[in-house]
């Protein structure tokens, strides 16, 4: 499988995941493993990429959750937000956007504000 990145949650993403039932948390933690190979060839299903103004962010789908993270200079995965897919499905429906979830979020100022909150949150 290769090298697996160390995963670091900030206080916001840790709080978001802690709101999930314990069994679901364990399933997500077991499933959410990121290797360099995963990010070299994004499959679009599990892993996706969003970009804005040169900033690269990755998305991982775990059941009904979307985990948004970046890879830091020290090769760690820093999780900015853990959000339910319904948050975005509702957004896309209301905005009536004929594009993929990742494309729509790349263009959404509200989404990037959520990410910035996560970036500025203290790491736990």
C-alpha positions in Angstrom: 0.0 0.0 0.0 2.9 2.4 0.6 3.4 5.3 2.9 0.3 6.5 4.7 0.3 10.2 5.7 -0.2 11.2 9.3 -3.7 12.7 9.7 -4.1 15.8 11.9 -7.5 17.3 12.8 -8.0 20.9 13.8 -10.4 21.8 16.6 -13.3 22.5 14.2 -12.9 19.2 12.2 -12.4 17.3 15.4 -15.6 18.7 16.8 -17.4 17.9 13.6 -16.3 14.3 13.7 -17.0 13.9 17.4 -20.7 14.7 16.7 -21.0 11.4 14.8 -22.1 8.2 16.5 -19.0 6.4 18.0 -19.3 3.4 15.6 -19.5 5.6 12.6 -16.4 7.6 13.8 -14.5 4.3 14.1 -15.5 3.2 10.6 -14.5 6.6 9.1 -11.1 6.5 10.9 -10.5 3.0 9.7 -11.5 3.9 6.1 -9.8 7.4 5.9 -6.2 6.5 5.0 -4.3 8.7 2.5 -1.3 7.6 0.6 0.8 9.7 -2.0 -0.5 7.3 -4.7 -4.1 8.2 -3.8 -3.4 11.8 -4.5 -1.4 11.2 -7.7 -4.3 9.6 -9.4 -7.6 10.9 -8.0 -10.5 8.6 -8.8 -13.2 11.3 -8.5 -15.3 8.9 -6.4 -13.4 8.6 -3.2 -10.8 11.4 -3.7 -11.3 14.7 -5.5 -9.5 18.0 -5.8 -10.6 21.5 -5.5 -8.5 24.5 -6.4 -8.9 28.2 -6.0 -6.3 31.0 -6.5 -3.5 28.4 -6.5 -4.6 26.7 -3.3 -5.1 23.0 -3.6 -7.6 21.2 -1.4 -8.5 17.5 -1.4 -11.9 15.9 -0.8 -12.4 12.4 0.5 -15.8 10.7 0.5 -16.6 8.5 3.5 -20.2 7.3 3.4 -22.3 10.5 3.7 -19.4 12.6 4.8 -17.0 14.8 2.9 -13.6 15.3 4.5 -11.7 18.3 3.2 -8.0 18.4 3.7 -4.6 19.7 2.5 -1.2 18.0 2.5 1.2 20.1 4.4 4.9 20.7 3.7 5.8 18.1 6.3 3.7 15.6 4.4 0.9 15.4 6.9 -2.8 15.5 6.1 -4.4 18.4 7.8 -8.2 18.0 8.0 -10.0 21.4 7.7 -13.6 20.3 7.8 -15.8 17.2 8.0 -19.2 17.9 6.5 -22.3 15.9 5.6 -23.0 15.5 1.9 -26.5 16.8 2.3 -25.0 20.2 3.1 -23.7 20.4 -0.5 -26.6 18.5 -2.2 -28.9 21.2 -0.8 -26.6 23.9 -1.9 -26.3 22.5 -5.4 -30.1 22.0 -5.7 -30.9 25.6 -4.5 -28.2 27.1 -6.8 -29.4 24.9 -9.7 -25.8 24.4 -10.8 -25.2 21.9 -13.7 -21.8 20.8 -12.5 -20.1 18.4 -10.2 -20.0 18.8 -6.5 -16.2 19.5 -6.5 -16.5 22.1 -9.4 -19.4 23.9 -7.7 -17.6 24.1 -4.3 -14.4 25.3 -6.0 -16.4 28.4 -7.1 -18.3 28.9 -3.8 -17.2 31.7 -1.6 -19.2 30.3 1.3 -17.4 27.0 1.0 -14.0 28.6 1.0 -15.0 30.6 4.1 -15.7 27.3 5.9 -12.3 26.0 4.8 -10.5 29.2 6.0 -12.2 28.8 9.4 -10.7 25.3 9.5 -7.3 26.5 8.4 -7.2 29.1 11.2 -8.4 26.7 13.9 -5.9 25.3 16.3 -4.6 21.8 15.6 -5.5 19.1 18.1 
